[in-house]
Amino acid sequence: MSKRPYDDSHEHPCTCCGATIRPVVQKQDGHNESEEYNCPECGKEYSTRASLPITRVVLVSGRTDGRTGRCPD
Ligand SMILES: [Zn+2]
């Protein structure tokens, strides 16, 4: 599976639990840093380029792995 970082605020599946998530990212030319966010279902950490810390991650659809709690990795 590709390790390419997600570089925009489009939704994507969580590679750990299968939920579809969308970080709410604010961007500004020349002022982008790597900001971290977590899957709201399992807590898996991702990072993307953003102007401000990511305070909100939209859960588009729930996890599909049938488990609860954090993912093991
Ligand atoms: Zn997840």
N, CA, C, O and the ligand as a Tripos MOL2 file, in Angstrom:
@<TRIPOS>MOLECULE
protein
  293   291    74     0     0
PROTEIN
NO_CHARGES

@<TRIPOS>ATOM
      1 N           0.8500   -1.2090    0.0000 N.3       1 MET1
      2 CA          0.0000    0.0000    0.0000 C.3       1 MET1
      3 C           0.8750    1.2450    0.0000 C.2       1 MET1
      4 O           1.9060    1.2820    0.6720 O.2       1 MET1
      5 N           0.4770    2.2390   -0.7330 N.am      2 SER2
      6 CA          1.2620    3.4610   -0.8570 C.3       2 SER2
      7 C           1.3520    4.2170    0.4640 C.2       2 SER2
      8 O           0.3880    4.2690    1.2290 O.2       2 SER2
      9 N           2.5070    4.7970    0.7210 N.am      3 LYS3
     10 CA          2.6780    5.6290    1.9110 C.3       3 LYS3
     11 C           2.6020    7.1090    1.5570 C.2       3 LYS3
     12 O           2.9660    7.9590    2.3700 O.2       3 LYS3
     13 N           2.1490    7.4140    0.3910 N.am      4 ARG4
     14 CA          2.0450    8.8100   -0.0420 C.3       4 ARG4
     15 C           1.2180    9.6130    0.9670 C.2       4 ARG4
     16 O           0.1140    9.2050    1.3260 O.2       4 ARG4
     17 N           1.7390   10.7350    1.4190 N.am      5 PRO5
     18 CA          0.9520   11.5320    2.3590 C.3       5 PRO5
     19 C          -0.2440   12.1770    1.6690 C.2       5 PRO5
     20 O          -0.2020   12.4920    0.4800 O.2       5 PRO5
     21 N          -1.2860   12.3610    2.4240 N.am      6 TYR6
     22 CA         -2.4490   13.0530    1.8840 C.3       6 TYR6
     23 C          -2.1870   14.5480    1.9580 C.2       6 TYR6
     24 O          -1.9220   15.0790    3.0360 O.2       6 TYR6
     25 N          -2.2560   15.2170    0.8430 N.am      7 ASP7
     26 CA         -1.8100   16.6040    0.7900 C.3       7 ASP7
     27 C          -2.9460   17.5790    0.5480 C.2       7 ASP7
     28 O          -2.7030   18.7310    0.1890 O.2       7 ASP7
     29 N          -4.1600   17.1480    0.7340 N.am      8 ASP8
     30 CA         -5.2800   18.0550    0.5510 C.3       8 ASP8
     31 C          -6.3850   17.6410    1.5140 C.2       8 ASP8
     32 O          -6.2550   16.6470    2.2280 O.2       8 ASP8
     33 N          -7.4710   18.4060    1.5320 N.am      9 SER9
     34 CA         -8.5020   18.1500    2.5220 C.3       9 SER9
     35 C          -9.5910   17.2290    2.0070 C.2       9 SER9
     36 O         -10.6840   17.1750    2.5710 O.2       9 SER9
     37 N          -9.2980   16.5050    0.9370 N.am     10 HIS10
     38 CA        -10.3040   15.5700    0.4500 C.3      10 HIS10
     39 C         -10.4370   14.3800    1.3950 C.2      10 HIS10
     40 O          -9.5280   14.0610    2.1620 O.2      10 HIS10
     41 N         -11.5760   13.7470    1.3180 N.am     11 GLU11
     42 CA        -11.7780   12.6100    2.2000 C.3      11 GLU11
     43 C         -10.9710   11.4120    1.7280 C.2      11 GLU11
     44 O         -10.6380   11.2890    0.5490 O.2      11 GLU11
     45 N         -10.6700   10.5430    2.6620 N.am     12 HIS12
     46 CA         -9.9210    9.3330    2.3300 C.3      12 HIS12
     47 C         -10.2640    8.2620    3.3530 C.2      12 HIS12
     48 O         -10.6930    8.5700    4.4650 O.2      12 HIS12
     49 N         -10.0770    7.0160    2.9780 N.am     13 PRO13
     50 CA        -10.3360    5.9490    3.9440 C.3      13 PRO13
     51 C          -9.2080    5.8450    4.9590 C.2      13 PRO13
     52 O          -8.0390    6.0360    4.6260 O.2      13 PRO13
     53 N          -9.5680    5.5440    6.1890 N.am     14 CYS14
     54 CA         -8.5610    5.2290    7.1940 C.3      14 CYS14
     55 C          -7.9770    3.8690    6.8520 C.2      14 CYS14
     56 O          -8.7100    2.8920    6.6920 O.2      14 CYS14
     57 N          -6.6610    3.8080    6.7430 N.am     15 THR15
     58 CA         -6.0330    2.5470    6.3490 C.3      15 THR15
     59 C          -6.0680    1.5220    7.4710 C.2      15 THR15
     60 O          -5.7650    0.3480    7.2600 O.2      15 THR15
     61 N          -6.4350    1.9660    8.6510 N.am     16 CYS16
     62 CA         -6.4240    1.0480    9.7880 C.3      16 CYS16
     63 C          -7.8000    0.4440   10.0480 C.2      16 CYS16
     64 O          -7.9200   -0.7700   10.2100 O.2      16 CYS16
     65 N          -8.8450    1.2840   10.0900 N.am     17 CYS17
     66 CA        -10.1590    0.7760   10.4960 C.3      17 CYS17
     67 C         -11.1860    0.8180    9.3750 C.2      17 CYS17
     68 O         -12.2770    0.2710    9.5340 O.2      17 CYS17
     69 N         -10.8780    1.4430    8.2550 N.am     18 GLY18
     70 CA        -11.8080    1.4680    7.1300 C.3      18 GLY18
     71 C         -12.8180    2.5910    7.1540 C.2      18 GLY18
     72 O         -13.6230    2.7030    6.2300 O.2      18 GLY18
     73 N         -12.8050    3.4300    8.1820 N.am     19 ALA19
     74 CA        -13.6930    4.5890    8.1920 C.3      19 ALA19
     75 C         -13.2870    5.5580    7.0870 C.2      19 ALA19
     76 O         -12.1240    5.5930    6.6840 O.2      19 ALA19
     77 N         -14.2490    6.3480    6.5950 N.am     20 THR20
     78 CA        -13.9210    7.4140    5.6590 C.3      20 THR20
     79 C         -13.8930    8.7180    6.4300 C.2      20 THR20
     80 O         -14.8650    9.0870    7.0900 O.2      20 THR20
     81 N         -12.7740    9.4070    6.3400 N.am     21 ILE21
     82 CA        -12.5890   10.6220    7.1330 C.3      21 ILE21
     83 C         -12.1390   11.7740    6.2480 C.2      21 ILE21
     84 O         -11.5590   11.5740    5.1800 O.2      21 ILE21
     85 N         -12.4240   13.0010    6.7250 N.am     22 ARG22
     86 CA        -12.0140   14.1850    5.9740 C.3      22 ARG22
     87 C         -11.5170   15.2550    6.9380 C.2      22 ARG22
     88 O         -12.3160   15.8460    7.6650 O.2      22 ARG22
     89 N         -10.2190   15.5120    6.9540 N.am     23 PRO23
     90 CA         -9.7070   16.5750    7.8070 C.3      23 PRO23
     91 C         -10.1360   17.9390    7.2690 C.2      23 PRO23
     92 O         -10.1340   18.1750    6.0610 O.2      23 PRO23
     93 N         -10.5000   18.8180    8.1780 N.am     24 VAL24
     94 CA        -10.8360   20.1830    7.7690 C.3      24 VAL24
     95 C          -9.5480   20.9980    7.8090 C.2      24 VAL24
     96 O          -9.0350   21.3260    8.8780 O.2      24 VAL24
     97 N          -9.0370   21.3160    6.6180 N.am     25 VAL25
     98 CA         -7.7080   21.9110    6.4770 C.3      25 VAL25
     99 C          -7.8390   23.3360    5.9740 C.2      25 VAL25
    100 O          -8.5890   23.6180    5.0390 O.2      25 VAL25
    101 N          -7.1000   24.2230    6.6090 N.am     26 GLN26
    102 CA         -7.0310   25.5990    6.1230 C.3      26 GLN26
    103 C          -5.6630   25.8290    5.5200 C.2      26 GLN26
    104 O          -4.6370   25.5590    6.1430 O.2      26 GLN26
    105 N          -5.6660   26.3280    4.3050 N.am     27 LYS27
    106 CA         -4.4030   26.5250    3.5930 C.3      27 LYS27
    107 C          -4.2150   27.9830    3.2220 C.2      27 LYS27
    108 O          -5.1630   28.7510    3.0580 O.2      27 LYS27
    109 N          -2.9420   28.3230    3.0990 N.am     28 GLN28
    110 CA         -2.5870   29.7010    2.8050 C.3      28 GLN28
    111 C          -1.2480   29.6350    2.0930 C.2      28 GLN28
    112 O          -0.3340   28.9560    2.5620 O.2      28 GLN28
    113 N          -1.1150   30.3220    0.9820 N.am     29 ASP29
    114 CA          0.1300   30.2410    0.2220 C.3      29 ASP29
    115 C           1.3230   30.6700    1.0650 C.2      29 ASP29
    116 O           1.2790   31.6910    1.7520 O.2      29 ASP29
    117 N           2.3710   29.8920    1.0050 N.am     30 GLY30
    118 CA          3.5980   30.2450    1.6860 C.3      30 GLY30
    119 C           3.5650   30.0510    3.1820 C.2      30 GLY30
    120 O           4.5280   30.4030    3.8640 O.2      30 GLY30
    121 N           2.5110   29.5130    3.7050 N.am     31 HIS31
    122 CA          2.4310   29.3420    5.1510 C.3      31 HIS31
    123 C           1.8420   27.9860    5.4960 C.2      31 HIS31
    124 O           0.9240   27.8770    6.3090 O.2      31 HIS31
    125 N           2.3770   26.9700    4.8740 N.am     32 ASN32
    126 CA          1.8830   25.6320    5.1480 C.3      32 ASN32
    127 C           2.9340   24.8210    5.9000 C.2      32 ASN32
    128 O           4.1110   24.8070    5.5410 O.2      32 ASN32
    129 N           2.4870   24.1650    6.9260 N.am     33 GLU33
    130 CA          3.3580   23.2870    7.6900 C.3      33 GLU33
    131 C           2.7030   21.9250    7.7790 C.2      33 GLU33
    132 O           1.5230   21.7610    7.4710 O.2      33 GLU33
    133 N           3.4850   20.9580    8.2020 N.am     34 SER34
    134 CA          2.9200   19.6360    8.4140 C.3      34 SER34
    135 C           2.1170   19.6360    9.7110 C.2      34 SER34
    136 O           2.6520   19.9090   10.7860 O.2      34 SER34
    137 N           0.8420   19.3290    9.5960 N.am     35 GLU35
    138 CA         -0.0310   19.2710   10.7730 C.3      35 GLU35
    139 C          -0.5980   17.8640   10.8970 C.2      35 GLU35
    140 O          -0.9020   17.2020    9.9050 O.2      35 GLU35
    141 N          -0.7300   17.4340   12.1310 N.am     36 GLU36
    142 CA         -1.1980   16.0730   12.3600 C.3      36 GLU36
    143 C          -2.6750   16.0520   12.7280 C.2      36 GLU36
    144 O          -3.2100   16.9960   13.3090 O.2      36 GLU36
    145 N          -3.3110   14.9500   12.3720 N.am     37 TYR37
    146 CA         -4.6880   14.7230   12.8050 C.3      37 TYR37
    147 C          -4.8960   13.2370   12.9950 C.2      37 TYR37
    148 O          -4.1040   12.4200   12.5250 O.2      37 TYR37
    149 N          -5.9580   12.9000   13.6810 N.am     38 ASN38
    150 CA         -6.2070   11.5040   13.9980 C.3      38 ASN38
    151 C          -7.5570   11.0680   13.4780 C.2      38 ASN38
    152 O          -8.5040   11.8530   13.4270 O.2      38 ASN38
    153 N          -7.6350    9.8110   13.0940 N.am     39 CYS39
    154 CA         -8.9180    9.2070   12.7460 C.3      39 CYS39
    155 C          -9.8270    9.2680   13.9720 C.2      39 CYS39
    156 O          -9.4380    8.8180   15.0500 O.2      39 CYS39
    157 N         -11.0410    9.8220   13.8190 N.am     40 PRO40
    158 CA        -11.9340    9.9250   14.9770 C.3      40 PRO40
    159 C         -12.4250    8.5750   15.4900 C.2      40 PRO40
    160 O         -12.8840    8.4870   16.6290 O.2      40 PRO40
    161 N         -12.3440    7.5520   14.7020 N.am     41 GLU41
    162 CA        -12.8120    6.2330   15.1200 C.3      41 GLU41
    163 C         -11.7400    5.4270   15.8600 C.2      41 GLU41
    164 O         -12.0170    4.8310   16.9010 O.2      41 GLU41
    165 N         -10.5330    5.4110   15.3270 N.am     42 CYS42
    166 CA         -9.5200    4.5250   15.9110 C.3      42 CYS42
    167 C          -8.2840    5.2620   16.4020 C.2      42 CYS42
    168 O          -7.4340    4.6700   17.0680 O.2      42 CYS42
    169 N          -8.1750    6.5420   16.0830 N.am     43 GLY43
    170 CA         -7.0430    7.3180   16.5770 C.3      43 GLY43
    171 C          -5.7890    7.2280   15.7520 C.2      43 GLY43
    172 O          -4.7630    7.7870   16.1390 O.2      43 GLY43
    173 N          -5.8340    6.5420   14.6250 N.am     44 LYS44
    174 CA         -4.6390    6.4540   13.7920 C.3      44 LYS44
    175 C          -4.2080    7.8430   13.3530 C.2      44 LYS44
    176 O          -5.0380    8.6790   12.9950 O.2      44 LYS44
    177 N          -2.8950    8.0800   13.3850 N.am     45 GLU45
    178 CA         -2.3750    9.4090   13.1140 C.3      45 GLU45
    179 C          -2.0240    9.5820   11.6410 C.2      45 GLU45
    180 O          -1.4140    8.7120   11.0180 O.2      45 GLU45
    181 N          -2.4260   10.7280   11.1070 N.am     46 TYR46
    182 CA         -2.0600   11.1200    9.7470 C.3      46 TYR46
    183 C          -1.4690   12.5130    9.8070 C.2      46 TYR46
    184 O          -1.5810   13.2040   10.8200 O.2      46 TYR46
    185 N          -0.8380   12.9230    8.7150 N.am     47 SER47
    186 CA         -0.3980   14.3090    8.6520 C.3      47 SER47
    187 C          -0.6410   14.8540    7.2600 C.2      47 SER47
    188 O          -0.6870   14.1050    6.2840 O.2      47 SER47
    189 N          -0.7930   16.1510    7.1780 N.am     48 THR48
    190 CA         -1.0060   16.8110    5.8980 C.3      48 THR48
    191 C          -0.4370   18.2140    5.9840 C.2      48 THR48
    192 O          -0.0250   18.6560    7.0570 O.2      48 THR48
    193 N          -0.4120   18.9070    4.8780 N.am     49 ARG49
    194 CA          0.0660   20.2810    4.8740 C.3      49 ARG49
    195 C          -1.1060   21.2190    5.1420 C.2      49 ARG49
    196 O          -2.1480   21.1280    4.4930 O.2      49 ARG49
    197 N          -0.9250   22.1090    6.0940 N.am     50 ALA50
    198 CA         -1.9970   23.0300    6.4360 C.3      50 ALA50
    199 C          -1.4120   24.2980    7.0230 C.2      50 ALA50
    200 O          -0.2620   24.3150    7.4620 O.2      50 ALA50
    201 N          -2.2020   25.3550    7.0320 N.am     51 SER51
    202 CA         -1.7490   26.6310    7.5640 C.3      51 SER51
    203 C          -1.9380   26.7210    9.0710 C.2      51 SER51
    204 O          -1.2000   27.4210    9.7630 O.2      51 SER51
    205 N          -2.9340   26.0050    9.5660 N.am     52 LEU52
    206 CA         -3.2830   26.0700   10.9760 C.3      52 LEU52
    207 C          -3.4590   24.6500   11.4970 C.2      52 LEU52
    208 O          -3.7530   23.7370   10.7250 O.2      52 LEU52
    209 N          -3.2820   24.4610   12.7920 N.am     53 PRO53
    210 CA         -3.5220   23.1220   13.3500 C.3      53 PRO53
    211 C          -4.9200   22.6210   12.9870 C.2      53 PRO53
    212 O          -5.8780   23.3930   12.9470 O.2      53 PRO53
    213 N          -5.0200   21.3390   12.7280 N.am     54 ILE54
    214 CA         -6.2930   20.7510   12.3300 C.3      54 ILE54
    215 C          -7.0710   20.3980   13.5930 C.2      54 ILE54
    216 O          -6.6760   19.5210   14.3620 O.2      54 ILE54
    217 N          -8.1730   21.0920   13.7880 N.am     55 THR55
    218 CA         -8.9490   20.8830   15.0030 C.3      55 THR55
    219 C         -10.1870   20.0410   14.7460 C.2      55 THR55
    220 O         -10.8920   19.6830   15.6890 O.2      55 THR55
    221 N         -10.4590   19.7250   13.5120 N.am     56 ARG56
    222 CA        -11.6950   19.0260   13.2160 C.3      56 ARG56
    223 C         -11.4530   18.0060   12.1170 C.2      56 ARG56
    224 O         -10.8380   18.3090   11.0940 O.2      56 ARG56
    225 N         -11.9420   16.8020   12.3400 N.am     57 VAL57
    226 CA        -11.9040   15.7560   11.3200 C.3      57 VAL57
    227 C         -13.3190   15.2310   11.1680 C.2      57 VAL57
    228 O         -13.9120   14.7280   12.1220 O.2      57 VAL57
    229 N         -13.8540   15.3520    9.9650 N.am     58 VAL58
    230 CA        -15.2220   14.9130    9.7080 C.3      58 VAL58
    231 C         -15.2240   13.4060    9.4850 C.2      58 VAL58
    232 O         -14.4410   12.8760    8.6960 O.2      58 VAL58
    233 N         -16.1200   12.7300   10.1970 N.am     59 LEU59
    234 CA        -16.3030   11.2980    9.9770 C.3      59 LEU59
    235 C         -17.3740   11.1300    8.9040 C.2      59 LEU59
    236 O         -18.5620   11.3130    9.1670 O.2      59 LEU59
    237 N         -16.9450   10.7830    7.7020 N.am     60 VAL60
    238 CA        -17.8630   10.6800    6.5690 C.3      60 VAL60
    239 C         -18.6650    9.3800    6.6550 C.2      60 VAL60
    240 O         -19.8790    9.3690    6.4510 O.2      60 VAL60
    241 N         -17.9680    8.2930    6.9580 N.am     61 SER61
    242 CA        -18.6660    7.0380    7.2190 C.3      61 SER61
    243 C         -17.8740    6.2410    8.2400 C.2      61 SER61
    244 O         -16.6530    6.3690    8.3270 O.2      61 SER61
    245 N         -18.5580    5.4320    8.9970 N.am     62 GLY62
    246 CA        -17.9500    4.7630   10.1340 C.3      62 GLY62
    247 C         -16.9990    3.6450    9.7430 C.2      62 GLY62
    248 O         -16.9070    3.2440    8.5830 O.2      62 GLY62
    249 N         -16.3100    3.1660   10.7380 N.am     63 ARG63
    250 CA        -15.3230    2.1190   10.5190 C.3      63 ARG63
    251 C         -15.9800    0.8300   10.0490 C.2      63 ARG63
    252 O         -17.1550    0.5710   10.3060 O.2      63 ARG63
    253 N         -15.1850    0.0390    9.3570 N.am     64 THR64
    254 CA        -15.7220   -1.1880    8.7730 C.3      64 THR64
    255 C         -15.0210   -2.4330    9.2920 C.2      64 THR64
    256 O         -15.2840   -3.5340    8.8080 O.2      64 THR64
    257 N         -14.1440   -2.2790   10.2580 N.am     65 ASP65
    258 CA        -13.4010   -3.4460   10.7280 C.3      65 ASP65
    259 C         -14.1300   -4.2150   11.8240 C.2      65 ASP65
    260 O         -13.6650   -5.2670   12.2610 O.2      65 ASP65
    261 N         -15.2860   -3.6840   12.2730 N.am     66 GLY66
    262 CA        -16.0860   -4.3980   13.2490 C.3      66 GLY66
    263 C         -15.5380   -4.4050   14.6610 C.2      66 GLY66
    264 O         -16.0400   -5.1280   15.5220 O.2      66 GLY66
    265 N         -14.5120   -3.6050   14.9040 N.am     67 ARG67
    266 CA        -13.9260   -3.5550   16.2360 C.3      67 ARG67
    267 C         -14.2650   -2.2230   16.8970 C.2      67 ARG67
    268 O         -14.8830   -1.3500   16.2890 O.2      67 ARG67
    269 N         -13.8490   -2.0850   18.1490 N.am     68 THR68
    270 CA        -13.9850   -0.8050   18.8380 C.3      68 THR68
    271 C         -12.6300   -0.4360   19.4240 C.2      68 THR68
    272 O         -11.7470   -1.2810   19.5720 O.2      68 THR68
    273 N         -12.4870    0.8250   19.7510 N.am     69 GLY69
    274 CA        -11.2450    1.2710   20.3700 C.3      69 GLY69
    275 C         -10.1690    1.5650   19.3480 C.2      69 GLY69
    276 O         -10.4260    1.6630   18.1480 O.2      69 GLY69
    277 N          -8.9560    1.7050   19.8570 N.am     70 ARG70
    278 CA         -7.8640    2.1250   19.0010 C.3      70 ARG70
    279 C          -7.3140    0.9640   18.1970 C.2      70 ARG70
    280 O          -7.3880   -0.1950   18.6020 O.2      70 ARG70
    281 N          -6.7620    1.3090   17.0490 N.am     71 CYS71
    282 CA         -6.1150    0.2850   16.2540 C.3      71 CYS71
    283 C          -4.7710   -0.0990   16.8760 C.2      71 CYS71
    284 O          -4.1430    0.7200   17.5470 O.2      71 CYS71
    285 N          -4.3350   -1.3190   16.6610 N.am     72 PRO72
    286 CA         -3.1440   -1.8160   17.3550 C.3      72 PRO72
    287 C          -1.8410   -1.1350   16.9850 C.2      72 PRO72
    288 O          -0.8990   -1.1700   17.7770 O.2      72 PRO72
    289 N          -1.7470   -0.5170   15.8190 N.am     73 ASP73
    290 CA         -0.4660    0.1020   15.4660 C.3      73 ASP73
    291 C          -0.3770    1.5080   16.0000 C.2      73 ASP73
    292 O           0.6330    2.1830   15.7980 O.2      73 ASP73
    293 ZN         -9.4180    4.7180   11.6960 Zn       74 ZN74
@<TRIPOS>BOND
     1     1     2 1
     2     2     3 1
     3     3     4 2
     4     3     5 am
     5     5     6 1
     6     6     7 1
     7     7     8 2
     8     7     9 am
     9     9    10 1
    10    10    11 1
    11    11    12 2
    12    11    13 am
    13    13    14 1
    14    14    15 1
    15    15    16 2
    16    15    17 am
    17    17    18 1
    18    18    19 1
    19    19    20 2
    20    19    21 am
    21    21    22 1
    22    22    23 1
    23    23    24 2
    24    23    25 am
    25    25    26 1
    26    26    27 1
    27    27    28 2
    28    27    29 am
    29    29    30 1
    30    30    31 1
    31    31    32 2
    32    31    33 am
    33    33    34 1
    34    34    35 1
    35    35    36 2
    36    35    37 am
    37    37    38 1
    38    38    39 1
    39    39    40 2
    40    39    41 am
    41    41    42 1
    42    42    43 1
    43    43    44 2
    44    43    45 am
    45    45    46 1
    46    46    47 1
    47    47    48 2
    48    47    49 am
    49    49    50 1
    50    50    51 1
    51    51    52 2
    52    51    53 am
    53    53    54 1
    54    54    55 1
    55    55    56 2
    56    55    57 am
    57    57    58 1
    58    58    59 1
    59    59    60 2
    60    59    61 am
    61    61    62 1
    62    62    63 1
    63    63    64 2
    64    63    65 am
    65    65    66 1
    66    66    67 1
    67    67    68 2
    68    67    69 am
    69    69    70 1
    70    70    71 1
    71    71    72 2
    72    71    73 am
    73    73    74 1
    74    74    75 1
    75    75    76 2
    76    75    77 am
    77    77    78 1
    78    78    79 1
    79    79    80 2
    80    79    81 am
    81    81    82 1
    82    82    83 1
    83    83    84 2
    84    83    85 am
    85    85    86 1
    86    86    87 1
    87    87    88 2
    88    87    89 am
    89    89    90 1
    90    90    91 1
    91    91    92 2
    92    91    93 am
    93    93    94 1
    94    94    95 1
    95    95    96 2
    96    95    97 am
    97    97    98 1
    98    98    99 1
    99    99   100 2
   100    99   101 am
   101   101   102 1
   102   102   103 1
   103   103   104 2
   104   103   105 am
   105   105   106 1
   106   106   107 1
   107   107   108 2
   108   107   109 am
   109   109   110 1
   110   110   111 1
   111   111   112 2
   112   111   113 am
   113   113   114 1
   114   114   115 1
   115   115   116 2
   116   115   117 am
   117   117   118 1
   118   118   119 1
   119   119   120 2
   120   119   121 am
   121   121   122 1
   122   122   123 1
   123   123   124 2
   124   123   125 am
   125   125   126 1
   126   126   127 1
   127   127   128 2
   128   127   129 am
   129   129   130 1
   130   130   131 1
   131   131   132 2
   132   131   133 am
   133   133   134 1
   134   134   135 1
   135   135   136 2
   136   135   137 am
   137   137   138 1
   138   138   139 1
   139   139   140 2
   140   139   141 am
   141   141   142 1
   142   142   143 1
   143   143   144 2
   144   143   145 am
   145   145   146 1
   146   146   147 1
   147   147   148 2
   148   147   149 am
   149   149   150 1
   150   150   151 1
   151   151   152 2
   152   151   153 am
   153   153   154 1
   154   154   155 1
   155   155   156 2
   156   155   157 am
   157   157   158 1
   158   158   159 1
   159   159   160 2
   160   159   161 am
   161   161   162 1
   162   162   163 1
   163   163   164 2
   164   163   165 am
   165   165   166 1
   166   166   167 1
   167   167   168 2
   168   167   169 am
   169   169   170 1
   170   170   171 1
   171   171   172 2
   172   171   173 am
   173   173   174 1
   174   174   175 1
   175   175   176 2
   176   175   177 am
   177   177   178 1
   178   178   179 1
   179   179   180 2
   180   179   181 am
   181   181   182 1
   182   182   183 1
   183   183   184 2
   184   183   185 am
   185   185   186 1
   186   186   187 1
   187   187   188 2
   188   187   189 am
   189   189   190 1
   190   190   191 1
   191   191   192 2
   192   191   193 am
   193   193   194 1
   194   194   195 1
   195   195   196 2
   196   195   197 am
   197   197   198 1
   198   198   199 1
   199   199   200 2
   200   199   201 am
   201   201   202 1
   202   202   203 1
   203   203   204 2
   204   203   205 am
   205   205   206 1
   206   206   207 1
   207   207   208 2
   208   207   209 am
   209   209   210 1
   210   210   211 1
   211   211   212 2
   212   211   213 am
   213   213   214 1
   214   214   215 1
   215   215   216 2
   216   215   217 am
   217   217   218 1
   218   218   219 1
   219   219   220 2
   220   219   221 am
   221   221   222 1
   222   222   223 1
   223   223   224 2
   224   223   225 am
   225   225   226 1
   226   226   227 1
   227   227   228 2
   228   227   229 am
   229   229   230 1
   230   230   231 1
   231   231   232 2
   232   231   233 am
   233   233   234 1
   234   234   235 1
   235   235   236 2
   236   235   237 am
   237   237   238 1
   238   238   239 1
   239   239   240 2
   240   239   241 am
   241   241   242 1
   242   242   243 1
   243   243   244 2
   244   243   245 am
   245   245   246 1
   246   246   247 1
   247   247   248 2
   248   247   249 am
   249   249   250 1
   250   250   251 1
   251   251   252 2
   252   251   253 am
   253   253   254 1
   254   254   255 1
   255   255   256 2
   256   255   257 am
   257   257   258 1
   258   258   259 1
   259   259   260 2
   260   259   261 am
   261   261   262 1
   262   262   263 1
   263   263   264 2
   264   263   265 am
   265   265   266 1
   266   266   267 1
   267   267   268 2
   268   267   269 am
   269   269   270 1
   270   270   271 1
   271   271   272 2
   272   271   273 am
   273   273   274 1
   274   274   275 1
   275   275   276 2
   276   275   277 am
   277   277   278 1
   278   278   279 1
   279   279   280 2
   280   279   281 am
   281   281   282 1
   282   282   283 1
   283   283   284 2
   284   283   285 am
   285   285   286 1
   286   286   287 1
   287   287   288 2
   288   287   289 am
   289   289   290 1
   290   290   291 1
   291   291   292 2
@<TRIPOS>SUBSTRUCTURE
     1 MET1         2 RESIDUE 1 A MET
     2 SER2         6 RESIDUE 1 A SER
     3 LYS3        10 RESIDUE 1 A LYS
     4 ARG4        14 RESIDUE 1 A ARG
     5 PRO5        18 RESIDUE 1 A PRO
     6 TYR6        22 RESIDUE 1 A TYR
     7 ASP7        26 RESIDUE 1 A ASP
     8 ASP8        30 RESIDUE 1 A ASP
     9 SER9        34 RESIDUE 1 A SER
    10 HIS10       38 RESIDUE 1 A HIS
    11 GLU11       42 RESIDUE 1 A GLU
    12 HIS12       46 RESIDUE 1 A HIS
    13 PRO13       50 RESIDUE 1 A PRO
    14 CYS14       54 RESIDUE 1 A CYS
    15 THR15       58 RESIDUE 1 A THR
    16 CYS16       62 RESIDUE 1 A CYS
    17 CYS17       66 RESIDUE 1 A CYS
    18 GLY18       70 RESIDUE 1 A GLY
    19 ALA19       74 RESIDUE 1 A ALA
    20 THR20       78 RESIDUE 1 A THR
    21 ILE21       82 RESIDUE 1 A ILE
    22 ARG22       86 RESIDUE 1 A ARG
    23 PRO23       90 RESIDUE 1 A PRO
    24 VAL24       94 RESIDUE 1 A VAL
    25 VAL25       98 RESIDUE 1 A VAL
    26 GLN26      102 RESIDUE 1 A GLN
    27 LYS27      106 RESIDUE 1 A LYS
    28 GLN28      110 RESIDUE 1 A GLN
    29 ASP29      114 RESIDUE 1 A ASP
    30 GLY30      118 RESIDUE 1 A GLY
    31 HIS31      122 RESIDUE 1 A HIS
    32 ASN32      126 RESIDUE 1 A ASN
    33 GLU33      130 RESIDUE 1 A GLU
    34 SER34      134 RESIDUE 1 A SER
    35 GLU35      138 RESIDUE 1 A GLU
    36 GLU36      142 RESIDUE 1 A GLU
    37 TYR37      146 RESIDUE 1 A TYR
    38 ASN38      150 RESIDUE 1 A ASN
    39 CYS39      154 RESIDUE 1 A CYS
    40 PRO40      158 RESIDUE 1 A PRO
    41 GLU41      162 RESIDUE 1 A GLU
    42 CYS42      166 RESIDUE 1 A CYS
    43 GLY43      170 RESIDUE 1 A GLY
    44 LYS44      174 RESIDUE 1 A LYS
    45 GLU45      178 RESIDUE 1 A GLU
    46 TYR46      182 RESIDUE 1 A TYR
    47 SER47      186 RESIDUE 1 A SER
    48 THR48      190 RESIDUE 1 A THR
    49 ARG49      194 RESIDUE 1 A ARG
    50 ALA50      198 RESIDUE 1 A ALA
    51 SER51      202 RESIDUE 1 A SER
    52 LEU52      206 RESIDUE 1 A LEU
    53 PRO53      210 RESIDUE 1 A PRO
    54 ILE54      214 RESIDUE 1 A ILE
    55 THR55      218 RESIDUE 1 A THR
    56 ARG56      222 RESIDUE 1 A ARG
    57 VAL57      226 RESIDUE 1 A VAL
    58 VAL58      230 RESIDUE 1 A VAL
    59 LEU59      234 RESIDUE 1 A LEU
    60 VAL60      238 RESIDUE 1 A VAL
    61 SER61      242 RESIDUE 1 A SER
    62 GLY62      246 RESIDUE 1 A GLY
    63 ARG63      250 RESIDUE 1 A ARG
    64 THR64      254 RESIDUE 1 A THR
    65 ASP65      258 RESIDUE 1 A ASP
    66 GLY66      262 RESIDUE 1 A GLY
    67 ARG67      266 RESIDUE 1 A ARG
    68 THR68      270 RESIDUE 1 A THR
    69 GLY69      274 RESIDUE 1 A GLY
    70 ARG70      278 RESIDUE 1 A ARG
    71 CYS71      282 RESIDUE 1 A CYS
    72 PRO72      286 RESIDUE 1 A PRO
    73 ASP73      290 RESIDUE 1 A ASP
    74 ZN74       293 GROUP 0 **** ****
